[in-house]
Amino acid sequence: MGAGVAGMTLAALLERRGVRPTLVERAPDLSHAGYMLGLWPLGSRVLHGLGLYDRFVARSLLGREYEVRADDGGLVKHWSMASIADRFGPILSCTRPELVTLLREAVPTADITFGRTVEALVPTRDDVRVTFDDGADATFDLVVGADGLHSRVRDLVFGGQPAYRTGWGGWVWWADLSTCPAETFVEHWGAGRFVGAYPTRAGVGIFAGAPDTEAFSSSEPGRADRLRTRFRGMGPFVDAWLEAMPGDDAHLYYWSLSDVRSEIWSRGRVVLLGDAAAAFLPTAGIGASMAMESAAVLADELSRTDARFVEHALALFVKRRRARVERIQDDSRHLARLMFVTSATVAHVRNLLTRFYSLERLASSISTAFDEPI
């Protein structure tokens, strides 16, 4: 269930082992797959295994630099990504649809159905009976809930799970590549406002965030003027991105910044994967990489069993993945608390301290993960 990064990666890996998976996706097609994403070497290692790495590089931009700027646009800290890239591989930036489409090319024979979701799941000792929202029924050896933050599989099998809410949200749009320094991720950490720019070959993805109030999230007429007023004075980069923002008549995606951590990952022959198990805030840009790693581990465990012992394979998968994923999820939450503050005094102190942070210290669990086996 779910033909996003996690589900499509798992399908591609299983197909290479002679298993023909069935994918069911609630969206009408792959064009609804989202906006920009960064892929750390943790995820690109999986693309090497699928023989897709070079094709992915050709569709991506290198992320060579990362800089944080203050509320007024002044430079707080500049990091080179070379300390990571030279040891483990480059940080690559692309659009999410580009990555999902590439993974789709690796599963040419897979059965994929769009515009469909699951209505009921009945696990038995030997299989799982599935009823879809169109009334159709089918039986499977295994059901993988890779259906994202708002997972229908998770709700049906495990019930509501704890959500972590930052209290912030933000608007996303595209700007021209010329508005951002080349191969550089730029973030403006303000007080009560945040603007980030993430270059891809398709353009620069802009995220403008603030406390998640009804007034800020409103798409009523005057939205463009309200946002330009809200983020005015953050420097020439932000001015250029605001100028590129579409008018009120265009659809803009509003992202409420929350995640979820499922207390249970598997039951019987049903297992959660990717954001359905543990979703990631966008603060570390690590969600896609973690989803691909998890898919690789699940495929590995499934390759060592047959249909009779699927439940044991799932138990081993959870033992291999859960602690690592939740530790890195904690990192993304820590970064959210660092980035999203409302007090001008706290923001000033944070920016002073940030000048002394190494890139490795900023996201310590992610840095540690590079040297850990999966």
N, C-alpha and C positions, 0 to 999 in steps of 0.2 A: 504494500500500500504506500504509494508515493513514488513519483518518478523524478525526484529532485536529485541533488548531489549524492546523498547517501544511498537512495534506492537504485539510482542508475549505476553508481560505482559497484554496488553489490551485484547487480544483474550482469554487468560486464565481466566481473571476476568469476561468477558462477558459470557463465556461458563458456569461458575459456576452459573450464573443467568438465564441459559436456553436459551441464545442467541447463535446461531451457526454462527460465523463470517467466512468470506472469506478472506484469506491472499494471497497476491500476492507479490512475492519477485523477484527482478531482478537478483540476484546471482543464480548460478546453484544449490547450495545446502547450507547447514548450515556450512560446513567446511570453508567457506570463511568469517566467521563472525568476524575475527580480531584477536587481540593479547591479551595482559593482561589488566585487569581492577581491580579497587578497588571498593568495595561496602560498603558505609557508612551505619550506622544504619537507615538513612533516606530511603534507598532502601530495606534493609533487613526486615523492618517492613512489606513491601508489600509481601515478601515471607512468612512471618508468616501467613498472611491472605490467602495465596494460599495453605498452608499446605506443603510448600517446604523448609522451613528454615533448618531443620535438614539435609535434603539431600544435600542442598547447602553447609552447614558447612563441611560435609564429603568430598566435592570436592574442598575445599578451604584451604588456609593457613591464619592463624591469622596475622594481621599486628600489632605487639606489640610496635615497635620502629620506629622512623623516625630520620634520621640524615642528616645534610648538611655538605659537605666538600668543601674546597677551591680548587682553580685551581691546587695546588700542592698536593692535597690529604689530607691536614691537616684538622682535625676536627674543624668545625665552631660552630655547635650546635647539641645537641642530645635531642630529646624529647621522652618521654614515651607517648604512646597512652592511658594509663590507665585513664587519666582524662576524656576522652570521653567514653571509653569502660565500665568503672565501672558505669557510670550513664545511658548510653543509649544503649550500646551493642557494640560488637567488630567490628573492621574494618576488612573486609575479602577480600582476594585477590585470584583471579582465572583467567582463560582465558575467553575471551568473548565467544568463541564457547561453552565452558562448561556451562555458564549461559543460553545462548540461547537454547541449547539442553535440559537443565533441564526444561525451560519454555515450550518447545515444548511437553514434556511429560505430561504437564498439559492441553493440548488441543488435546487429541487423536482423536477427531472426526472432528476437524476443517478442512475445505477445504483449502489446501495450494498448490499454484502453483509456481514453480521455473522457473527462466530464462524468466521472463515476466515482462513487465512494461506497463505503461499507455501511450496512444497516444493522447487522447482527453477526456475532461470532460465537460459535458453540464449540469449544475445544472438547475433544474426546481423548481416550487413551492413545489412539492410533492416528488421529488426523484432526483437522479443524474444518468445521462446516461453516461456510461464509454465505450470508445473504446480502446482496448488493441493493443499493437504493432504487434500482429499476425492477426489483423483485426477483432477479435471477439468483440461483443458488449454485455453489460449486464447493468441492472438497479438496483440501490441500494437505500435504505433509507438514507444511510450515507456513505461518503467516508472519511477515516482518512489517511492523509498523514503522515506516520511514516517512510518515506523513506530517512531519514538522511540528512546530511549536504548539499548534492547536490540533494535536493528533486525535483523530476519531478512534483509532485503534486503542490508544492509551485510555481514552475515556470509557470505552466499552468494556475493556478487560480489567483495568486497574482503578477506574474511577478518577475523580478530580485529584490532581497532584499539586504540591506547593509551588506557587509562583513567586518569583522575586521581582519586585517592582522598583524601578529607580525613581519613579515620580516624574520622569522626563519623557519627552517625545520630540519628534522632529520631522521636517519636510525634506523630501529628496527630489532633486532635479538634475539636469545635465547642463554643463557649460562647455565652451570650446577649450581644447587643450592649450591654446595660447594664453589662457587666463591663469595658468598654474606653472610654477617652475618645473622644468623637465625632470621626469622620473623621480618626483618628490611628493610624498604624502605631507600635506600641510593641515595643521589643526590650530584653530584659535580657541584657546581656553579662557573664556571670559567669566564674568560673575553673573549668573542667571542666564547665560547664553553661550552657545558653542557652535562653531562652524568648522566643518572639515571638508577637505577636497582630496579626491582619490582618483588619479588619472588612469584611464584605460584607453585602448585604441579607439573606442567609440566616443571618447570625450572624457571630461572630468565629472565624476559623480560628486554632487554637493549634498551635504547633510547639514541642515540648520536646526539646532535643537535648543529647547528651553523647557522650563517646568510645564508639565502636561496639564494645562488648564483648558477649560472649554473655549475661552477666548483665543488661545494660541492654536488649538487644533481645528478651529472653525474654518470651513471652506466657503463660507458665505461671501457674497460680493464685497470687495475691498481687501481680500486676502493678500494680494501682492503688495499693496500699499502698507498694510499692517506689518508684513514681514520685513519690508525694506526699512520701515521706521524702527522695528525691534532690533535689527542688526546693523543699523547705521553707526558709523564711527569706529568700525573694527579694522580699518586700514584698506589700502587700495585693492588687495586681492579680494576681500569680501565685497567691496563695492562692485568689482567686475562680475563676481558670481551673482550678486543680487540683480545686476543689470540683465544677466542672462536668464533670470527666472521667468518662466512663462506667465502670461496674464491669468486673470481669474477664470477665463473660459476653458483653460487647459486642465486636464486631470493631473494632480500631483499626489504622490503617495505620502501618506502620513504614517510614521512609524512610532508606535508606542513602545518605549524601551523597557521590556520586561523579558524574563526568561522563565524556565521551568526546570525542576529537577525531580524526575520520577523516583519515588521511593522503591519501586519494583521495576525491574527491566524485563523480566521474562516470567511467564507462567505457562506450564504445559508446552505446547508447540507454538506459542506466540511470543515474539520478542520485539523490543523497541530498539530503534537504530537512529543515530544522528540526533537532530533537535527533538524528536519525540521522546527520547530518553533523557537528554540533558541539553537544553537549548543554550545558545551563546549570545550574549550581548555583542554588538558590533565593535566594542571598544578595543579589542585586541586583533580583530580581523582573523580570528582563528577557527571560526565555526566550520567552514568548509573543509579545512585541513583535518579537524577532529572527526568530522563525518566520514571522510574518506579513509582515515586510519581505522575507524571502527568497522567500516565495511570490509576492509582488508582482513581484519582479525576474525570477523564473523565468517567470511568466506573460507579462511584458513581452517577454522574449527569444523565447519560443515564438510570440508574436503576430507576430514579424517574419520568420518562416520557414515552410516547408512540411515535409511528412514527409521529404523527401529530405535536408534539411540540419539535422535535429534535433541531430546530434552537435556541429555548430558552434555552435548556439544554447546548448547545455549548456556548452561551453567558455567562451563569453562570460559566461554566468551565474556560473560559478565565478570568473572574473576580477573580476567586479563585487562578489561577495559575500565571498569567503573571508577576505581580510585584515581587513575590517571586523568580521565575525563573530568571528574568532579574537581580535582585539584586545579586544573587549568581553567575550568569554569569559575572557580574562586578568583583566579587572576583577573578574568574579564570583569568580574564584579568589583574587585579592588580598583581597577582602572576607572570604572564608572564613577566610583566615589571620589576619585582624584579629579576626573575631568568635569563632572557635573556638580558644581557648587553654586550657591546663590549669594553668599556673603562676599563683598568686595575685599574685606580684610582677610578672610580665609583664602580667597583667590590670590591675593598678593603674596601671602606666606607660601602657599603652594608653588607659585611660580618661582620664588626665590629658591626653594628647596629643589625644584626640578632641575635647576642648573647644575646640580651636583650628582644627578642620577646618570648612571650608565644605562644603555639600552637593555642590557641583561638584567639590571636591577629593577628596571621599570616593569618588566614582565618576567619575574624570576622563575616561575613554574614552567613557562613556555621555553625559556632558555635551557632549563634543566632537561626538558623533555627531548631535546635534540640528541642527547647522549644516552637515552634510555631505549632499550629494545621494546618492541610492542608485541 
